[in-house]
Amino acid sequence: MMEEKQKRELYEGYLAMQHNPCWQWLYGETARRVDYLAQRLRQAADWPQYCRLCGELAALEALCGQIAFIAAGFREPAAANDQEGRDADGDEFWPVAGGV
């Protein structure tokens, strides 16, 4: 089980990544590559090419899934407890009681 400090650091890291243009570009390119590989998989000419594309697609889908899992863990508490998830200016901060 994660300690409160580790949860806070993970949350702060997620917020930093969420608003980082490089991270947004990387995630967009990863999602685009998943679509491309899925299309190429449908057009695979032989078994070795099919296996290689399956491996690449599985790895990228796992990466996207991990990112979505991290993001989902922080969206729910903020939505359920909006008063604790935002400061007076409306900026997000670490949810206190009953948070992640």
DSSP file (Angstrom, degrees, kcal/mol; ACC not computed):
  #  RESIDUE AA STRUCTURE BP1 BP2  ACC     N-H-->O    O-->H-N    N-H-->O    O-->H-N    TCO  KAPPA ALPHA  PHI   PSI    X-CA   Y-CA   Z-CA
    1    1 A M              0   0    0      0, 0.0     2,-0.2     0, 0.0     0, 0.0   0.000 360.0 360.0 360.0 139.6    0.0    0.0    0.0
    2    2 A M        -     0   0    0      1,-0.1     2,-0.1     2,-0.1     0, 0.0  -0.491 360.0-124.5 -78.1 144.0    1.3    3.5   -0.9
    3    3 A E     >  -     0   0    0     -2,-0.2     4,-2.3     1,-0.1     5,-0.2  -0.417  28.5-106.1 -79.0 163.2    2.0    6.0    1.8
    4    4 A E  H  > S+     0   0    0      1,-0.2     4,-2.5     2,-0.2     5,-0.2   0.876 120.7  53.9 -58.1 -40.2    0.4    9.4    1.8
    5    5 A K  H  > S+     0   0    0      1,-0.2     4,-2.3     2,-0.2    -1,-0.2   0.913 109.2  47.9 -62.9 -42.6    3.6   11.0    0.7
    6    6 A Q  H  > S+     0   0    0      2,-0.2     4,-2.4     1,-0.2    -2,-0.2   0.892 111.5  50.6 -66.0 -39.7    4.0    8.6   -2.3
    7    7 A K  H  X S+     0   0    0     -4,-2.3     4,-2.4     2,-0.2    -2,-0.2   0.912 110.7  49.2 -63.0 -42.6    0.4    9.2   -3.3
    8    8 A R  H  X S+     0   0    0     -4,-2.5     4,-2.7     2,-0.2    -2,-0.2   0.914 111.5  48.6 -63.5 -43.4    0.9   13.0   -3.2
    9    9 A E  H  X S+     0   0    0     -4,-2.3     4,-2.4     2,-0.2    -2,-0.2   0.902 111.7  49.5 -64.5 -41.1    4.0   12.8   -5.3
   10   10 A L  H  X S+     0   0    0     -4,-2.4     4,-2.3     2,-0.2    -1,-0.2   0.912 112.2  48.4 -63.1 -42.2    2.3   10.6   -7.8
   11   11 A Y  H  X S+     0   0    0     -4,-2.4     4,-2.5     2,-0.2    -2,-0.2   0.922 112.1  48.0 -64.6 -44.9   -0.6   13.0   -8.0
   12   12 A E  H  X S+     0   0    0     -4,-2.7     4,-2.2     1,-0.2    -2,-0.2   0.888 112.0  50.4 -64.4 -38.3    1.7   16.0   -8.4
   13   13 A G  H  X S+     0   0    0     -4,-2.4     4,-2.4     2,-0.2    -1,-0.2   0.896 109.3  51.4 -64.8 -40.4    3.6   14.2  -11.1
   14   14 A Y  H  X S+     0   0    0     -4,-2.3     4,-2.7     2,-0.2    -2,-0.2   0.924 109.9  49.1 -62.8 -44.2    0.4   13.4  -12.9
   15   15 A L  H  X S+     0   0    0     -4,-2.5     4,-1.4     1,-0.2    -2,-0.2   0.904 111.1  50.1 -62.3 -40.3   -0.7   17.0  -12.8
   16   16 A A  H  < S+     0   0    0     -4,-2.2     4,-0.3     1,-0.2    -1,-0.2   0.908 114.3  44.4 -64.5 -41.2    2.7   18.1  -14.2
   17   17 A M  H >< S+     0   0    0     -4,-2.4     3,-1.1     1,-0.2    -2,-0.2   0.887 106.8  60.4 -68.7 -38.5    2.5   15.6  -17.0
   18   18 A Q  H 3< S+     0   0    0     -4,-2.7    -1,-0.2     1,-0.3    -2,-0.2   0.843 113.2  35.9 -60.2 -35.5   -1.2   16.4  -17.8
   19   19 A H  T 3< S+     0   0    0     -4,-1.4    -1,-0.3    -5,-0.2    -2,-0.2   0.341  91.3 108.7-101.8   5.6   -0.4   20.1  -18.6
   20   20 A N    <>  -     0   0    0     -3,-1.1     4,-2.4    -4,-0.3     5,-0.2  -0.742  60.8-148.8 -87.3 122.1    3.0   19.5  -20.2
   21   21 A P  H  > S+     0   0    0      0, 0.0     4,-2.3     0, 0.0     5,-0.2   0.859  98.0  52.5 -59.4 -36.4    3.0   20.0  -24.0
   22   22 A C  H  > S+     0   0    0      2,-0.2     4,-2.7     1,-0.2     5,-0.2   0.919 110.6  47.2 -65.0 -42.7    5.7   17.4  -24.6
   23   23 A W  H  > S+     0   0    0      2,-0.2     4,-2.7     1,-0.2     5,-0.2   0.914 111.6  50.6 -65.5 -42.1    3.7   14.8  -22.6
   24   24 A Q  H  X S+     0   0    0     -4,-2.4     4,-2.3     2,-0.2    -2,-0.2   0.900 112.1  48.1 -61.5 -41.0    0.5   15.7  -24.5
   25   25 A W  H  X S+     0   0    0     -4,-2.3     4,-2.8    -5,-0.2     5,-0.2   0.938 111.9  49.1 -63.9 -46.5    2.3   15.3  -27.8
   26   26 A L  H  X S+     0   0    0     -4,-2.7     4,-2.3     1,-0.2    -2,-0.2   0.917 112.5  47.1 -60.2 -44.9    3.9   12.0  -26.7
   27   27 A Y  H  X S+     0   0    0     -4,-2.7     4,-2.4     2,-0.2    -1,-0.2   0.908 112.8  49.8 -65.0 -40.8    0.5   10.6  -25.6
   28   28 A G  H  X S+     0   0    0     -4,-2.3     4,-2.4    -5,-0.2    -2,-0.2   0.908 111.7  48.1 -62.5 -42.7   -1.2   11.8  -28.8
   29   29 A E  H  X S+     0   0    0     -4,-2.8     4,-2.4     2,-0.2    -2,-0.2   0.875 110.7  51.7 -66.2 -37.1    1.6   10.2  -30.9
   30   30 A T  H  X S+     0   0    0     -4,-2.3     4,-1.9    -5,-0.2    -2,-0.2   0.929 111.4  46.4 -64.9 -44.8    1.3    7.0  -29.0
   31   31 A A  H  X S+     0   0    0     -4,-2.4     4,-1.9     2,-0.2    -2,-0.2   0.892 112.8  50.6 -64.0 -39.1   -2.5    6.9  -29.5
   32   32 A R  H  X S+     0   0    0     -4,-2.4     4,-2.3     1,-0.2    -2,-0.2   0.902 109.1  51.3 -64.3 -40.5   -2.0    7.7  -33.2
   33   33 A R  H  X S+     0   0    0     -4,-2.4     4,-2.8     2,-0.2    -1,-0.2   0.856 105.7  55.6 -66.3 -35.4    0.6    4.9  -33.5
   34   34 A V  H  X S+     0   0    0     -4,-1.9     4,-2.3     2,-0.2    -1,-0.2   0.937 109.4  46.9 -61.1 -46.0   -1.9    2.4  -31.9
   35   35 A D  H  X S+     0   0    0     -4,-1.9     4,-1.9     1,-0.2    -2,-0.2   0.916 112.9  49.4 -61.3 -43.3   -4.5    3.3  -34.6
   36   36 A Y  H  X S+     0   0    0     -4,-2.3     4,-2.5     1,-0.2    -2,-0.2   0.921 111.6  47.9 -62.1 -45.7   -1.8    2.9  -37.3
   37   37 A L  H  X S+     0   0    0     -4,-2.8     4,-2.4     1,-0.2    -1,-0.2   0.874 108.8  54.1 -65.8 -36.6   -0.7   -0.5  -36.0
   38   38 A A  H  X S+     0   0    0     -4,-2.3     4,-1.4     2,-0.2    -1,-0.2   0.901 110.9  46.7 -63.5 -39.4   -4.3   -1.7  -35.7
   39   39 A Q  H  X S+     0   0    0     -4,-1.9     4,-0.7     1,-0.2    -2,-0.2   0.924 113.1  48.2 -66.6 -44.5   -4.8   -0.8  -39.4
   40   40 A R  H >< S+     0   0    0     -4,-2.5     3,-0.6     1,-0.2    -2,-0.2   0.842 105.7  59.6 -64.4 -33.4   -1.5   -2.5  -40.4
   41   41 A L  H >< S+     0   0    0     -4,-2.4     3,-1.2     1,-0.3    -1,-0.2   0.890 101.5  53.5 -63.2 -38.8   -2.4   -5.6  -38.4
   42   42 A R  H 3< S+     0   0    0     -4,-1.4    -1,-0.3     1,-0.2    -2,-0.2   0.750 113.5  44.2 -65.8 -22.4   -5.5   -6.0  -40.6
   43   43 A Q  T << S+     0   0    0     -4,-0.7    -1,-0.2    -3,-0.6    -2,-0.2   0.219  79.2 144.4-107.3  13.6   -3.3   -5.9  -43.7
   44   44 A A    <   -     0   0    0     -3,-1.2    -3,-0.1     1,-0.1     3,-0.1  -0.287  35.8-158.9 -59.3 134.4   -0.5   -8.2  -42.5
   45   45 A A        +     0   0    0      1,-0.1     2,-0.3     2,-0.0    -1,-0.1   0.806  66.1  11.2 -87.5 -32.1    0.9  -10.2  -45.3
   46   46 A D  S  > S-     0   0    0      1,-0.1     4,-2.2     0, 0.0     5,-0.1  -0.888  79.8 -97.3-144.0 172.5    2.5  -13.1  -43.4
   47   47 A W  H  > S+     0   0    0     -2,-0.3     4,-2.7     1,-0.2     5,-0.2   0.895 116.6  51.0 -63.3 -45.4    2.7  -14.7  -40.0
   48   48 A P  H  > S+     0   0    0      0, 0.0     4,-2.3     0, 0.0    -1,-0.2   0.906 112.6  47.4 -61.3 -39.4    6.0  -13.1  -38.8
   49   49 A Q  H  > S+     0   0    0      2,-0.2     4,-2.5     1,-0.2     5,-0.2   0.910 111.9  50.9 -65.7 -41.0    4.7   -9.6  -39.8
   50   50 A Y  H  X S+     0   0    0     -4,-2.2     4,-2.3     2,-0.2    -1,-0.2   0.924 111.4  47.6 -60.8 -45.5    1.5  -10.3  -38.0
   51   51 A C  H  X S+     0   0    0     -4,-2.7     4,-2.1     2,-0.2    -2,-0.2   0.903 112.1  49.3 -63.8 -42.5    3.3  -11.5  -34.8
   52   52 A R  H  X S+     0   0    0     -4,-2.3     4,-2.2    -5,-0.2    -2,-0.2   0.926 112.8  46.8 -63.2 -45.2    5.6   -8.4  -34.8
   53   53 A L  H  X S+     0   0    0     -4,-2.5     4,-2.8     1,-0.2     5,-0.2   0.879 109.9  54.1 -65.8 -37.5    2.7   -6.0  -35.2
   54   54 A C  H  X S+     0   0    0     -4,-2.3     4,-2.5    -5,-0.2    -1,-0.2   0.917 109.4  48.4 -61.2 -42.9    0.8   -7.8  -32.5
   55   55 A G  H  X S+     0   0    0     -4,-2.1     4,-2.1     2,-0.2    -2,-0.2   0.921 113.3  45.9 -64.4 -44.9    3.7   -7.3  -30.1
   56   56 A E  H  X S+     0   0    0     -4,-2.2     4,-2.3     1,-0.2     5,-0.2   0.925 114.3  48.7 -62.8 -44.3    4.1   -3.6  -30.9
   57   57 A L  H  X S+     0   0    0     -4,-2.8     4,-2.6     1,-0.2     5,-0.2   0.906 110.5  50.3 -63.8 -42.4    0.3   -3.1  -30.6
   58   58 A A  H  X S+     0   0    0     -4,-2.5     4,-2.0    -5,-0.2    -1,-0.2   0.901 110.9  49.6 -62.8 -41.1    0.1   -4.9  -27.3
   59   59 A A  H  X S+     0   0    0     -4,-2.1     4,-1.9     2,-0.2    -2,-0.2   0.924 113.8  44.4 -65.7 -43.9    3.0   -2.8  -25.9
   60   60 A L  H  X S+     0   0    0     -4,-2.3     4,-2.5     2,-0.2    -2,-0.2   0.890 112.5  51.5 -69.2 -38.6    1.5    0.5  -26.9
   61   61 A E  H  X S+     0   0    0     -4,-2.6     4,-2.3     2,-0.2    -1,-0.2   0.882 109.3  51.5 -64.9 -36.3   -2.0   -0.4  -25.7
   62   62 A A  H  X S+     0   0    0     -4,-2.0     4,-2.3    -5,-0.2    -2,-0.2   0.906 109.5  50.0 -65.1 -41.2   -0.5   -1.4  -22.4
   63   63 A L  H  X S+     0   0    0     -4,-1.9     4,-2.1     2,-0.2    -2,-0.2   0.936 112.4  46.2 -62.5 -46.8    1.3    2.0  -22.2
   64   64 A C  H  X S+     0   0    0     -4,-2.5     4,-2.4     1,-0.2    -1,-0.2   0.876 111.8  53.1 -62.9 -37.2   -1.9    3.8  -23.0
   65   65 A G  H  X S+     0   0    0     -4,-2.3     4,-2.3     2,-0.2    -1,-0.2   0.881 107.6  50.2 -65.5 -38.7   -3.8    1.7  -20.5
   66   66 A Q  H  X S+     0   0    0     -4,-2.3     4,-2.2     2,-0.2    -2,-0.2   0.904 111.0  49.1 -66.4 -40.6   -1.3    2.5  -17.7
   67   67 A I  H  X S+     0   0    0     -4,-2.1     4,-2.4     1,-0.2    -2,-0.2   0.930 112.5  47.6 -63.4 -45.0   -1.6    6.2  -18.4
   68   68 A A  H  X S+     0   0    0     -4,-2.4     4,-2.7     1,-0.2    -2,-0.2   0.872 110.2  53.4 -64.0 -36.9   -5.4    6.0  -18.4
   69   69 A F  H  X S+     0   0    0     -4,-2.3     4,-1.5     2,-0.2    -1,-0.2   0.914 110.1  46.8 -64.8 -43.0   -5.3    4.0  -15.1
   70   70 A I  H  X S+     0   0    0     -4,-2.2     4,-0.6     1,-0.2    -2,-0.2   0.937 114.4  47.4 -63.1 -46.3   -3.2    6.7  -13.4
   71   71 A A  H >X S+     0   0    0     -4,-2.4     4,-1.3     1,-0.2     3,-1.2   0.901 108.8  53.9 -63.3 -42.1   -5.5    9.5  -14.7
   72   72 A A  H 3X S+     0   0    0     -4,-2.7     4,-1.4     1,-0.3    -1,-0.2   0.838  99.7  62.5 -63.8 -33.2   -8.7    7.7  -13.6
   73   73 A G  H 3< S+     0   0    0     -4,-1.5    -1,-0.3     1,-0.2    -2,-0.2   0.735 111.7  37.2 -64.4 -21.9   -7.4    7.3  -10.1
   74   74 A F  H <X S+     0   0    0     -3,-1.2     4,-0.9    -4,-0.6    -1,-0.2   0.632 107.5  62.7-105.9 -17.3   -7.3   11.1   -9.7
   75   75 A R  H  X S+     0   0    0     -4,-1.3     4,-2.1     2,-0.1     5,-0.2   0.909  97.3  56.9 -73.9 -42.2  -10.4   12.1  -11.6
   76   76 A E  H  X S+     0   0    0     -4,-1.4     4,-2.5     1,-0.2     5,-0.2   0.930 106.7  44.4 -59.9 -52.7  -12.9   10.3   -9.4
   77   77 A P  H  > S+     0   0    0      0, 0.0     4,-2.0     0, 0.0    -1,-0.2   0.891 113.6  51.1 -63.1 -37.3  -12.1   11.9   -6.0
   78   78 A A  H  < S+     0   0    0     -4,-0.9     7,-0.3     1,-0.2    -2,-0.2   0.894 113.5  44.8 -66.7 -38.4  -11.8   15.4   -7.5
   79   79 A A  H >< S+     0   0    0     -4,-2.1     3,-0.6     1,-0.2    -1,-0.2   0.893 116.0  46.2 -72.1 -38.9  -15.2   15.1   -9.2
   80   80 A A  H 3< S+     0   0    0     -4,-2.5    -2,-0.2     1,-0.3     2,-0.2   0.796 125.9  29.6 -73.3 -28.0  -16.9   13.6   -6.1
   81   81 A N  T >X  +     0   0    0     -4,-2.0     4,-1.1    -5,-0.2     3,-0.7  -0.556  69.0 162.3-132.8  67.5  -15.5   16.1   -3.7
   82   82 A D  H <> S+     0   0    0     -3,-0.6     4,-0.7     1,-0.2     3,-0.2   0.803  71.2  61.3 -63.8 -31.9  -15.0   19.3   -5.7
   83   83 A Q  H 34 S+     0   0    0      1,-0.2     3,-0.4     2,-0.2    -1,-0.2   0.880 110.8  39.7 -63.4 -37.6  -14.7   21.6   -2.6
   84   84 A E  H <4 S+     0   0    0     -3,-0.7    12,-0.3     1,-0.2    -1,-0.2   0.656 110.2  61.0 -85.2 -15.0  -11.6   19.7   -1.4
   85   85 A G  H  < S+     0   0    0     -4,-1.1     8,-1.3    -7,-0.3     2,-0.3   0.502 103.8  47.5 -92.0  -4.4  -10.1   19.4   -4.9
   86   86 A R  B  <  -A   92   0A   0     -4,-0.7     6,-0.2    -3,-0.4     2,-0.1  -0.975  69.0-137.8-138.3 149.8   -9.8   23.1   -5.8
   87   87 A D    >   -     0   0    0      4,-2.4     3,-1.7    -2,-0.3    -2,-0.0  -0.251  49.6 -78.9 -92.3-171.5   -8.5   26.2   -4.1
   88   88 A A  T 3  S+     0   0    0      1,-0.3    -1,-0.0     2,-0.1    -2,-0.0   0.786 131.4  51.2 -61.8 -29.2  -10.1   29.6   -4.1
   89   89 A D  T 3  S-     0   0    0      2,-0.1    -1,-0.3     3,-0.0     3,-0.1   0.492 119.6-107.7 -85.9  -3.5   -8.8   30.4   -7.6
   90   90 A G  S <  S+     0   0    0     -3,-1.7     2,-0.2     1,-0.3    -2,-0.1   0.492  73.2 140.7  90.1   3.6  -10.2   27.1   -9.0
   91   91 A D        -     0   0    0      1,-0.1    -4,-2.4    -5,-0.0    -1,-0.3  -0.545  55.0-109.9 -80.0 146.2   -6.8   25.5   -9.3
   92   92 A E  B     +A   86   0A   0     -6,-0.2     2,-0.3    -2,-0.2    -6,-0.2  -0.447  40.9 169.8 -73.5 146.0   -6.5   21.8   -8.4
   93   93 A F        -     0   0    0     -8,-1.3     3,-0.1    -2,-0.1     0, 0.0  -0.911  48.2 -59.7-143.6 174.7   -4.6   20.7   -5.4
   94   94 A W        -     0   0    0     -2,-0.3     2,-0.2     1,-0.1    -8,-0.1  -0.342  56.9-118.5 -61.0 125.4   -4.1   17.5   -3.5
   95   95 A P        -     0   0    0      0, 0.0     4,-0.2     0, 0.0   -10,-0.1  -0.458  31.6-162.0 -65.8 132.2   -7.5   16.2   -2.2
   96   96 A V    >   +     0   0    0    -12,-0.3     3,-1.8     1,-0.2   -12,-0.0   0.706  57.7  26.3 -86.2-113.8   -7.4   16.0    1.5
   97   97 A A  T 3  S+     0   0    0      1,-0.3    -1,-0.2     3,-0.1   -13,-0.1  -0.207 132.1   7.2 -57.5 133.8   -9.9   13.9    3.5
   98   98 A G  T 3  S+     0   0    0      1,-0.1    -1,-0.3    -3,-0.1    -2,-0.1   0.626  99.9 137.0  73.3  13.5  -11.4   10.9    1.6
   99   99 A G    <         0   0    0     -3,-1.8    -1,-0.1    -4,-0.2    -3,-0.1   0.146 360.0 360.0 -78.5-161.2   -9.0   11.5   -1.3
  100  100 A V              0   0    0     -5,-0.1    -1,-0.1   -26,-0.1    -3,-0.1   0.470 360.0 360.0 -62.0 360.0   -7.1    9.0   -3.3
